[in-house]
């Protein structure tokens, strides 16, 4: 699946419909917080949310910032993947 990356958002659309999205905002000058994860019911159970969090972590690290999360899915994902952040 090819995600589209914007400044504070990574998402997937098909036929003009948003099917998956993760957003992250500046917390301060040194960190960003993943604050929202969405996966359409049609894509559930395929690991898409996990792929989105990994993509967001990669993007945040690329900006040389620390990763934080307020979205419950991302909080749990980061707890299971402590080396990722």
FITOR-803266 format. One record per atom (N, C-alpha, C): residue number from 1; residue in one letter; atom name; x, y, z. Coordinates in steps of 0.001 Angstrom, whole numbers. Layout:
N
{site NUM,'a','CA',{X,Y,Z}}
...
***
This chain:
85
{site 1,'x','N',{848,-1177,0}}
{site 1,'x','CA',{0,0,0}}
{site 1,'x','C',{892,1238,0}}
{site 2,'x','N',{596,2158,-868}}
{site 2,'x','CA',{1372,3389,-966}}
{site 2,'x','C',{662,4510,-230}}
{site 3,'x','N',{1304,4993,820}}
{site 3,'x','CA',{763,6101,1589}}
{site 3,'x','C',{1247,7421,1000}}
{site 4,'x','N',{458,8454,1195}}
{site 4,'x','CA',{852,9811,833}}
{site 4,'x','C',{1292,10509,2110}}
{site 5,'x','N',{2442,11180,2053}}
{site 5,'x','CA',{2976,11866,3224}}
{site 5,'x','C',{2901,13364,3020}}
{site 6,'x','N',{2335,14031,4006}}
{site 6,'x','CA',{2297,15493,4039}}
{site 6,'x','C',{3031,15940,5294}}
{site 7,'x','N',{3044,17232,5569}}
{site 7,'x','CA',{3819,17766,6688}}
{site 7,'x','C',{3490,17086,8022}}
{site 8,'x','N',{2250,16969,8377}}
{site 8,'x','CA',{1861,16392,9664}}
{site 8,'x','C',{816,15298,9493}}
{site 9,'x','N',{889,14596,8367}}
{site 9,'x','CA',{-151,13623,8055}}
{site 9,'x','C',{376,12598,7062}}
{site 10,'x','N',{-16,11341,7272}}
{site 10,'x','CA',{252,10274,6321}}
{site 10,'x','C',{-1084,9586,6098}}
{site 11,'x','N',{-1429,9337,4841}}
{site 11,'x','CA',{-2764,8789,4591}}
{site 11,'x','C',{-2805,7946,3318}}
{site 12,'x','N',{-3939,7248,3176}}
{site 12,'x','CA',{-4199,6445,1980}}
{site 12,'x','C',{-5627,6732,1533}}
{site 13,'x','N',{-5776,7049,258}}
{site 13,'x','CA',{-7090,7281,-341}}
{site 13,'x','C',{-7254,6379,-1544}}
{site 14,'x','N',{-8480,5989,-1796}}
{site 14,'x','CA',{-8806,5239,-3014}}
{site 14,'x','C',{-10136,5774,-3533}}
{site 15,'x','N',{-10166,6072,-4807}}
{site 15,'x','CA',{-11369,6607,-5447}}
{site 15,'x','C',{-11910,7824,-4707}}
{site 16,'x','N',{-11011,8668,-4210}}
{site 16,'x','CA',{-11396,9894,-3534}}
{site 16,'x','C',{-11890,9710,-2108}}
{site 17,'x','N',{-11808,8484,-1588}}
{site 17,'x','CA',{-12275,8217,-227}}
{site 17,'x','C',{-11080,7986,690}}
{site 18,'x','N',{-11072,8666,1833}}
{site 18,'x','CA',{-10029,8477,2828}}
{site 18,'x','C',{-10238,7128,3499}}
{site 19,'x','N',{-9227,6241,3413}}
{site 19,'x','CA',{-9341,4908,3981}}
{site 19,'x','C',{-8411,4668,5173}}
{site 20,'x','N',{-7365,5458,5277}}
{site 20,'x','CA',{-6433,5304,6401}}
{site 20,'x','C',{-5681,6612,6588}}
{site 21,'x','N',{-5429,6956,7870}}
{site 21,'x','CA',{-4767,8226,8141}}
{site 21,'x','C',{-4128,8213,9523}}
{site 22,'x','N',{-3002,8887,9623}}
{site 22,'x','CA',{-2370,9156,10909}}
{site 22,'x','C',{-1910,10604,10876}}
{site 23,'x','N',{-2092,11296,12008}}
{site 23,'x','CA',{-1645,12674,12091}}
{site 23,'x','C',{-720,12832,13290}}
{site 24,'x','N',{186,13792,13175}}
{site 24,'x','CA',{1147,14061,14239}}
{site 24,'x','C',{1429,15549,14254}}
{site 25,'x','N',{1526,16092,15471}}
{site 25,'x','CA',{1677,17536,15636}}
{site 25,'x','C',{2929,17846,16438}}
{site 26,'x','N',{3422,19067,16279}}
{site 26,'x','CA',{4565,19502,17075}}
{site 26,'x','C',{4146,19605,18530}}
{site 27,'x','N',{4905,18972,19411}}
{site 27,'x','CA',{4683,19099,20850}}
{site 27,'x','C',{5495,20271,21376}}
{site 28,'x','N',{6709,20329,20905}}
{site 28,'x','CA',{7638,21420,21205}}
{site 28,'x','C',{8696,21373,20104}}
{site 29,'x','N',{9760,22108,20255}}
{site 29,'x','CA',{10747,22150,19173}}
{site 29,'x','C',{11518,20852,19007}}
{site 30,'x','N',{11440,19961,20018}}
{site 30,'x','CA',{12212,18718,19967}}
{site 30,'x','C',{11383,17457,19766}}
{site 31,'x','N',{10061,17568,19774}}
{site 31,'x','CA',{9244,16356,19680}}
{site 31,'x','C',{7937,16594,18935}}
{site 32,'x','N',{7376,15488,18459}}
{site 32,'x','CA',{6077,15499,17789}}
{site 32,'x','C',{5217,14416,18435}}
{site 33,'x','N',{3918,14661,18478}}
{site 33,'x','CA',{2983,13733,19096}}
{site 33,'x','C',{2040,13158,18043}}
{site 34,'x','N',{1971,11833,17981}}
{site 34,'x','CA',{984,11160,17127}}
{site 34,'x','C',{-347,11284,17864}}
{site 35,'x','N',{-1303,11979,17244}}
{site 35,'x','CA',{-2539,12286,17946}}
{site 35,'x','C',{-3796,11666,17341}}
{site 36,'x','N',{-3662,10971,16219}}
{site 36,'x','CA',{-4860,10412,15589}}
{site 36,'x','C',{-4464,9303,14619}}
{site 37,'x','N',{-5158,8186,14704}}
{site 37,'x','CA',{-4986,7085,13753}}
{site 37,'x','C',{-6368,6619,13339}}
{site 38,'x','N',{-6562,6452,12040}}
{site 38,'x','CA',{-7849,5997,11511}}
{site 38,'x','C',{-7610,4961,10429}}
{site 39,'x','N',{-8363,3872,10477}}
{site 39,'x','CA',{-8370,2871,9407}}
{site 39,'x','C',{-9825,2506,9140}}
{site 40,'x','N',{-10231,2613,7901}}
{site 40,'x','CA',{-11589,2272,7504}}
{site 40,'x','C',{-11868,796,7792}}
{site 41,'x','N',{-13108,492,8111}}
{site 41,'x','CA',{-13495,-886,8412}}
{site 41,'x','C',{-13094,-1863,7308}}
{site 42,'x','N',{-13104,-1402,6060}}
{site 42,'x','CA',{-12786,-2284,4931}}
{site 42,'x','C',{-11332,-2747,4935}}
{site 43,'x','N',{-10474,-2065,5697}}
{site 43,'x','CA',{-9051,-2408,5740}}
{site 43,'x','C',{-8618,-2982,7087}}
{site 44,'x','N',{-9531,-3113,8006}}
{site 44,'x','CA',{-9186,-3599,9351}}
{site 44,'x','C',{-8630,-5014,9290}}
{site 45,'x','N',{-7733,-5313,10223}}
{site 45,'x','CA',{-7164,-6646,10325}}
{site 45,'x','C',{-6039,-6934,9357}}
{site 46,'x','N',{-5551,-5905,8658}}
{site 46,'x','CA',{-4488,-6093,7672}}
{site 46,'x','C',{-3167,-5450,8105}}
{site 47,'x','N',{-3128,-4946,9327}}
{site 47,'x','CA',{-1897,-4331,9819}}
{site 47,'x','C',{-1664,-2918,9313}}
{site 48,'x','N',{-2688,-2295,8770}}
{site 48,'x','CA',{-2538,-954,8200}}
{site 48,'x','C',{-2203,69,9283}}
{site 49,'x','N',{-2880,-4,10431}}
{site 49,'x','CA',{-2613,959,11509}}
{site 49,'x','C',{-1157,857,11965}}
{site 50,'x','N',{-660,-355,12083}}
{site 50,'x','CA',{734,-555,12463}}
{site 50,'x','C',{1673,60,11426}}
{site 51,'x','N',{1369,-138,10157}}
{site 51,'x','CA',{2184,444,9087}}
{site 51,'x','C',{2160,1969,9158}}
{site 52,'x','N',{996,2539,9474}}
{site 52,'x','CA',{888,3992,9592}}
{site 52,'x','C',{1739,4522,10741}}
{site 53,'x','N',{1679,3857,11892}}
{site 53,'x','CA',{2476,4317,13033}}
{site 53,'x','C',{3957,4219,12703}}
{site 54,'x','N',{4382,3120,12091}}
{site 54,'x','CA',{5791,2982,11715}}
{site 54,'x','C',{6194,4083,10739}}
{site 55,'x','N',{5336,4387,9774}}
{site 55,'x','CA',{5631,5451,8814}}
{site 55,'x','C',{5728,6807,9512}}
{site 56,'x','N',{4842,7061,10481}}
{site 56,'x','CA',{4885,8322,11223}}
{site 56,'x','C',{6156,8413,12057}}
{site 57,'x','N',{6502,7326,12722}}
{site 57,'x','CA',{7740,7296,13518}}
{site 57,'x','C',{8931,7595,12609}}
{site 58,'x','N',{8971,6971,11451}}
{site 58,'x','CA',{10071,7204,10510}}
{site 58,'x','C',{10127,8671,10082}}
{site 59,'x','N',{8970,9244,9809}}
{site 59,'x','CA',{8907,10642,9372}}
{site 59,'x','C',{9349,11582,10492}}
{site 60,'x','N',{8895,11324,11701}}
{site 60,'x','CA',{9270,12167,12840}}
{site 60,'x','C',{10777,12072,13098}}
{site 61,'x','N',{11317,10860,13045}}
{site 61,'x','CA',{12760,10680,13249}}
{site 61,'x','C',{13559,11361,12133}}
{site 62,'x','N',{13022,11328,10921}}
{site 62,'x','CA',{13677,11992,9794}}
{site 62,'x','C',{13826,13488,10070}}
{site 63,'x','N',{12870,14029,10828}}
{site 63,'x','CA',{12925,15445,11198}}
{site 63,'x','C',{13769,15661,12461}}
{site 64,'x','N',{14411,14578,12928}}
{site 64,'x','CA',{15292,14606,14100}}
{site 64,'x','C',{14554,15058,15356}}
{site 65,'x','N',{13326,14545,15517}}
{site 65,'x','CA',{12512,14865,16689}}
{site 65,'x','C',{12169,13586,17441}}
{site 66,'x','N',{11825,13746,18705}}
{site 66,'x','CA',{11402,12622,19538}}
{site 66,'x','C',{9932,12312,19259}}
{site 67,'x','N',{9580,11051,19387}}
{site 67,'x','CA',{8216,10591,19121}}
{site 67,'x','C',{7446,10475,20429}}
{site 68,'x','N',{6264,11071,20444}}
{site 68,'x','CA',{5327,10936,21560}}
{site 68,'x','C',{3995,10508,20963}}
{site 69,'x','N',{3050,10115,21820}}
{site 69,'x','CA',{1732,9722,21320}}
{site 69,'x','C',{655,10064,22328}}
{site 70,'x','N',{-477,10532,21819}}
{site 70,'x','CA',{-1672,10720,22641}}
{site 70,'x','C',{-2804,9832,22131}}
{site 71,'x','N',{-2685,9372,20914}}
{site 71,'x','CA',{-3644,8426,20322}}
{site 71,'x','C',{-3440,7068,21001}}
{site 72,'x','N',{-4517,6464,21473}}
{site 72,'x','CA',{-4394,5209,22233}}
{site 72,'x','C',{-3736,4098,21424}}
{site 73,'x','N',{-4043,3991,20139}}
{site 73,'x','CA',{-3421,2944,19325}}
{site 73,'x','C',{-1907,3170,19267}}
{site 74,'x','N',{-1498,4396,19008}}
{site 74,'x','CA',{-67,4695,18903}}
{site 74,'x','C',{640,4507,20240}}
{site 75,'x','N',{-11,4865,21342}}
{site 75,'x','CA',{573,4653,22671}}
{site 75,'x','C',{863,3167,22869}}
{site 76,'x','N',{-117,2322,22562}}
{site 76,'x','CA',{58,872,22707}}
{site 76,'x','C',{1115,336,21749}}
{site 77,'x','N',{1126,813,20520}}
{site 77,'x','CA',{2096,362,19525}}
{site 77,'x','C',{3512,699,19990}}
{site 78,'x','N',{3712,1918,20469}}
{site 78,'x','CA',{5041,2331,20932}}
{site 78,'x','C',{5486,1516,22150}}
{site 79,'x','N',{4538,1149,23014}}
{site 79,'x','CA',{4873,320,24174}}
{site 79,'x','C',{5335,-1064,23739}}
{site 80,'x','N',{4767,-1578,22659}}
{site 80,'x','CA',{5144,-2899,22142}}
{site 80,'x','C',{6404,-2859,21300}}
{site 81,'x','N',{6778,-1675,20818}}
{site 81,'x','CA',{7950,-1495,19956}}
{site 81,'x','C',{8852,-405,20538}}
{site 82,'x','N',{9388,-603,21731}}
{site 82,'x','CA',{10156,458,22389}}
{site 82,'x','C',{11402,911,21616}}
{site 83,'x','N',{11954,33,20806}}
{site 83,'x','CA',{13139,395,20038}}
{site 83,'x','C',{12801,1252,18819}}
{site 84,'x','N',{11541,1290,18435}}
{site 84,'x','CA',{11133,2048,17246}}
{site 84,'x','C',{11252,3547,17471}}
{site 85,'x','N',{10901,3985,18641}}
{site 85,'x','CA',{10914,5426,18920}}
{site 85,'x','C',{12233,5806,19527}}
***
